[in-house]
Amino acid sequence: MWKFQEVFVWSFLIAIALTPLLRLAAFQLGILDHPKEYGIHSHPVPRLGGLGLYAAFVMGSLYRMDFSYMLKGVLVGASIIFFIGLVDDLIHLRAGLKLAGQLLACGIMMFRYGVILDVFPNIFLNGFFTALGIIGLTNAVNFLDNMDGLAAGLVMISSLAIFIVAFYTKQYWLGYLSMALIGTTAGFLVFNLQKAHVFMGDSGSTFLGFTLASLAVMTEWSYHLSVTLAAPLLILGVPILDMILITVLRAKEGKVRNLKEWIDYTGKDHFSHRMMRLGLGGRGAVFSLWGLQFIFCLVALALLWQKSFSQGVLGLLFFLAVTLGFIVFFWKKRSIIARLYARPAASNARGSHNG
């Protein structure tokens, strides 16, 4: 166990050491995130935190110099994603170029290093769904990097669940990677939890999303297909739920009508924003989504412990029910809240009349 703790401590300390230095460098170089119409910050914030995340993860992963061919593939793919994100942070790339870079990283990782799903009998089907899942989660985590500590905390919780699976199933290389990701995000949260001193930028958020998705692909979940589908879906649950939620509600509200509009659209309508507007505030929204992710991970670990086809189906139904529940709630939020307020008012009126 100590060898995993060493990886955690090394990654954590590197993130702790580099983040404040990169913050100062960002101020000196003018690499700042200025207030935006769809943002929640009112002052410029340095956005070189992604470089610290990347460096801490890579050095933590390679600390013991004990790694597999697939582990190398994750590091290569994640490096490509990081550098694309860094260029985007500096000069702002078009969405099409970023997508092309993400496809390139996926292709190299899948067909050069073998980090690919093994669900279908056809390699091209496996490749398609691997790329779809990895690119989808890469951008889902990027979308949720909209409140202090939210994205890093979600990735840390999911990485912890993957580490537990890796440790108890003796997938040791996967354990190194997941522990390095836990240490990296924990170190970053020291400077990003209460009030952001530095942003991770697209370089950090896309790197975290890509790496987490790659770990999920590397993991050997179960010989039951239902569990193999349900466990990673739950462990990566909140970013996936957010992606589904905004897609359905934006289409329903007429905000997007095609894929290009969906890619280009930005706004304060993500899961986190909607939770904040319920009266939870920024901290409340972050902790609520962390809590939901923690519950999802517990359910996923319970499925893996049971190891039965029917339990996997129940896990899929659970995620579907939670997702539909949130979609319906936010779809009908105004009428639901109006009814909730109307009932106490009606009760008070009857009580006054009877009195």
C-alpha positions in Angstrom: 0.0 0.0 0.0 2.9 2.4 0.8 3.9 2.5 -2.9 0.6 4.1 -3.7 0.9 6.5 -0.8 4.2 7.6 -2.1 2.7 8.4 -5.5 -0.1 10.4 -3.8 2.3 12.4 -1.6 4.7 13.1 -4.5 1.9 14.4 -6.7 0.3 16.3 -3.9 3.5 18.1 -2.9 4.4 19.0 -6.5 1.0 20.5 -7.1 1.3 22.4 -3.8 4.7 23.7 -4.8 4.0 24.6 -8.4 0.6 26.2 -8.2 1.6 29.4 -6.3 4.7 29.8 -8.5 2.5 29.5 -11.6 0.1 32.0 -10.2 2.8 34.6 -9.9 4.1 33.8 -13.4 0.5 34.2 -14.8 0.3 37.7 -13.3 3.7 38.6 -14.7 2.9 37.3 -18.2 -0.7 38.7 -18.2 -2.3 35.2 -18.6 -5.5 36.0 -16.7 -9.1 35.0 -16.9 -11.1 38.2 -17.1 -14.7 38.5 -15.9 -17.2 37.2 -18.6 -20.9 37.5 -19.1 -21.4 33.8 -18.3 -18.8 33.6 -15.5 -19.2 34.1 -11.8 -16.1 36.0 -10.9 -15.8 39.8 -10.8 -12.0 40.2 -10.9 -9.2 38.8 -13.1 -7.8 35.4 -12.0 -4.5 33.7 -13.1 -5.2 30.7 -15.4 -2.0 28.8 -15.5 -3.1 26.2 -12.9 -3.4 23.5 -15.6 0.4 23.5 -16.0 0.8 22.6 -12.4 -1.9 19.9 -12.6 -0.2 18.4 -15.6 3.3 18.5 -14.2 2.2 17.0 -10.8 0.3 14.2 -12.5 3.1 13.2 -14.9 5.9 13.3 -12.3 3.7 11.5 -9.8 2.8 8.8 -12.3 6.5 8.2 -13.3 7.7 8.5 -9.7 8.3 4.7 -9.2 9.3 4.1 -12.9 7.0 1.1 -12.9 4.5 1.4 -15.7 2.8 -0.5 -18.4 2.4 0.1 -22.2 -1.2 1.3 -21.7 0.0 3.7 -18.9 2.4 5.2 -21.4 -0.5 5.6 -23.8 -2.6 7.5 -21.3 0.4 9.9 -20.6 1.0 10.5 -24.3 -2.7 11.1 -25.0 -3.1 13.4 -21.9 0.0 15.3 -22.9 -1.5 16.1 -26.3 -4.8 17.2 -24.7 -2.9 19.4 -22.2 -0.9 21.2 -24.9 -3.9 21.8 -27.1 -5.7 23.3 -24.0 -2.7 25.4 -23.2 -2.6 26.9 -26.7 -6.3 27.5 -26.4 -5.8 29.3 -23.1 -3.2 31.6 -24.7 -4.6 32.4 -28.2 -8.1 30.8 -28.2 -8.5 28.0 -30.7 -11.6 27.3 -32.8 -13.8 24.4 -31.5 -13.2 22.4 -34.7 -9.4 22.5 -34.1 -9.7 21.4 -30.5 -12.0 18.5 -31.5 -9.5 17.4 -34.2 -6.8 17.4 -31.6 -8.9 15.4 -29.2 -9.6 12.8 -31.9 -5.8 12.6 -32.6 -5.0 12.0 -29.0 -7.7 9.3 -28.8 -6.6 7.7 -32.0 -2.9 7.4 -30.8 -3.9 6.1 -27.4 -6.3 3.5 -28.8 -4.5 2.1 -31.8 -0.9 2.7 -30.8 -1.1 1.8 -27.1 -4.2 -0.3 -26.9 -6.3 1.8 -24.5 -9.6 0.9 -26.0 -12.9 -0.6 -24.9 -13.3 -4.4 -25.3 -17.1 -4.6 -25.5 -17.9 -5.3 -29.1 -16.5 -8.0 -31.4 -15.6 -5.3 -33.9 -12.5 -3.1 -33.2 -14.0 -0.1 -35.1 -17.1 -0.2 -33.0 -14.9 -0.3 -29.9 -12.9 2.6 -31.2 -15.9 4.7 -32.0 -17.5 4.3 -28.6 -14.1 4.7 -26.8 -13.5 8.0 -28.7 -17.1 9.1 -28.1 -16.9 8.4 -24.4 -13.4 10.0 -23.8 -14.1 13.1 -25.9 -17.5 13.5 -24.3 -16.1 13.3 -20.8 -13.2 15.5 -21.6 -15.6 18.3 -22.6 -18.1 17.5 -19.8 -15.4 18.1 -17.2 -14.4 21.3 -19.0 -18.0 22.5 -18.9 -18.2 21.9 -15.2 -15.1 24.0 -14.5 -17.3 26.9 -13.7 -17.1 27.2 -9.9 -14.2 27.2 -7.5 -13.1 23.6 -6.8 -16.0 21.9 -8.6 -14.2 20.1 -11.4 -11.1 19.2 -9.4 -13.3 17.8 -6.6 -15.4 15.7 -8.9 -12.3 14.2 -10.6 -10.7 13.5 -7.2 -13.8 11.6 -6.0 -14.1 9.6 -9.2 -10.4 8.8 -9.2 -10.6 7.6 -5.6 -13.4 5.2 -6.6 -11.3 3.9 -9.5 -8.3 3.5 -7.2 -10.4 1.3 -4.9 -11.4 -0.9 -7.8 -7.8 -1.1 -9.0 -6.4 -1.9 -5.6 -8.9 -4.7 -4.8 -8.6 -6.2 -8.3 -4.8 -5.9 -8.4 -4.7 -3.6 -11.4 -1.6 -1.9 -10.0 -0.6 0.3 -12.9 -4.1 1.7 -13.0 -3.7 2.3 -9.2 -0.6 4.4 -9.8 -2.4 6.6 -12.3 -5.5 7.0 -10.3 -3.5 7.8 -7.1 -1.4 10.4 -9.0 -4.7 12.0 -10.2 -6.0 12.1 -6.6 -2.9 13.7 -5.3 -2.8 16.2 -8.1 -6.3 17.4 -7.7 -6.1 17.4 -3.9 -3.0 19.7 -4.1 -4.8 22.0 -6.5 -7.9 22.2 -4.3 -5.7 23.8 -1.5 -5.6 26.9 -3.7 -9.0 26.6 -5.4 -11.6 25.6 -2.8 -12.6 28.6 -0.8 -11.7 31.4 -3.2 -9.9 30.7 -6.4 -6.3 32.0 -6.4 -5.7 30.4 -9.8 -7.8 28.8 -12.5 -6.9 25.5 -14.2 -8.0 26.9 -17.6 -9.0 24.7 -20.5 -5.5 23.0 -20.4 -6.3 21.8 -16.9 -10.0 20.9 -17.2 -9.6 19.0 -20.5 -6.5 17.2 -19.3 -8.4 16.1 -16.1 -11.4 15.0 -18.1 -9.4 13.1 -20.7 -7.2 11.4 -18.1 -10.2 10.3 -15.9 -12.0 8.9 -19.0 -8.9 7.0 -20.0 -8.6 5.5 -16.6 -12.2 4.3 -16.9 -11.4 2.7 -20.3 -8.3 1.0 -18.8 -10.2 -0.5 -15.9 -11.4 -4.1 -16.0 -14.8 -3.8 -14.4 -16.7 -7.0 -14.6 -17.5 -10.0 -16.8 -21.1 -8.9 -16.6 -21.9 -6.4 -19.4 -24.5 -4.6 -17.3 -22.0 -4.0 -14.5 -19.3 -3.0 -17.0 -21.7 -0.3 -18.4 -23.2 0.8 -15.1 -20.1 1.1 -12.9 -18.1 3.7 -15.0 -21.4 5.5 -15.9 -22.0 6.0 -12.1 -18.4 6.8 -11.2 -18.3 9.5 -13.9 -21.9 10.3 -13.1 -22.2 14.1 -12.5 -20.3 15.3 -15.6 -22.3 12.9 -17.7 -25.6 14.0 -16.0 -24.7 17.6 -16.7 -24.0 16.9 -20.3 -27.4 15.2 -20.7 -29.2 17.9 -18.7 -28.0 20.9 -20.7 -28.5 19.1 -24.0 -32.1 18.2 -23.3 -33.1 21.6 -21.7 -31.3 23.7 -24.3 -33.1 21.9 -27.0 -36.4 22.2 -25.2 -35.9 25.9 -24.5 -34.9 26.5 -28.2 -31.4 27.7 -27.3 -29.7 25.3 -29.7 -31.1 23.7 -32.9 -28.0 21.8 -34.2 -24.6 20.5 -33.2 -22.7 23.6 -34.2 -24.9 25.8 -32.0 -24.6 23.3 -29.2 -20.8 23.4 -29.4 -20.7 27.2 -29.6 -23.3 27.9 -26.9 -22.0 29.2 -23.5 -24.2 30.2 -20.6 -25.1 29.9 -16.9 -27.4 26.9 -17.4 -25.2 24.0 -16.3 -26.2 21.7 -13.4 -24.0 23.8 -11.0 -25.6 27.1 -12.0 -29.1 25.7 -11.7 -28.3 24.3 -8.2 -26.8 27.7 -7.2 -30.0 29.4 -8.3 -32.1 27.2 -6.0 -30.6 29.2 -3.1 -27.6 27.0 -2.3 -25.1 29.6 -3.4 -21.7 28.7 -5.0 -20.4 26.7 -2.0 -23.6 24.9 -1.5 -23.9 24.0 -5.2 -20.3 22.6 -5.2 -20.7 20.5 -2.1 -24.1 19.2 -3.3 -22.6 18.0 -6.6 -19.7 16.5 -4.8 -22.1 14.7 -2.5 -24.1 13.4 -5.5 -20.9 12.2 -7.1 -19.9 10.4 -3.9 -23.3 8.7 -3.8 -22.9 7.6 -7.4 -19.5 6.1 -6.6 -20.8 4.2 -3.6 -23.5 2.7 -5.7 -21.0 1.7 -8.3 -18.7 0.1 -5.8 -21.7 -1.8 -4.4 -22.5 -3.1 -7.9 -18.9 -4.3 -8.3 -19.1 -6.0 -4.9 -22.3 -7.9 -5.8 -21.0 -8.9 -9.3 -24.4 -9.9 -10.8 -26.1 -9.0 -14.0 -29.3 -8.0 -12.3 -27.4 -5.6 -10.0 -25.8 -4.0 -13.0 -29.3 -3.4 -14.6 -30.5 -1.9 -11.3 -27.5 0.4 -11.4 -28.3 1.6 -14.9 -31.9 2.1 -13.9 -30.8 4.1 -10.8 -28.7 6.5 -12.9 -31.5 6.8 -15.5 -34.0 7.6 -12.8 -31.8 10.3 -11.1 -31.0 11.9 -14.5 -34.7 11.9 -15.5 -35.6 13.3 -12.1 -33.3 16.3 -12.4 -34.4 16.9 -16.0 -38.1 16.9 -15.1 -37.4 19.0 -11.9 -35.6 21.8 -13.8 -38.0 21.6 -16.7 -41.0 22.1 -14.4 -39.1 24.0 -11.7 -41.3 27.1 -11.7 -44.5 25.2 -11.4 -43.2 22.9 -8.7 -41.9 25.7 -6.6 -45.1 27.6 -7.1 -47.1 24.6 -5.8 -44.8 24.2 -2.8 -45.3 27.8 -1.8 -49.0 27.7 -2.5 -49.6 24.8 -0.1 -48.3 26.6 3.1 -50.1 29.8 2.0 -53.4 27.9 1.6 -52.9 26.1 5.0 -52.3 29.4 6.7 -55.4 30.9 5.1 -57.5 28.0 6.3 -56.0 28.2 9.8 -56.8 32.0 10.0 -60.3 31.4 8.8 -60.9 28.6 11.3 -59.5 30.7 14.1 
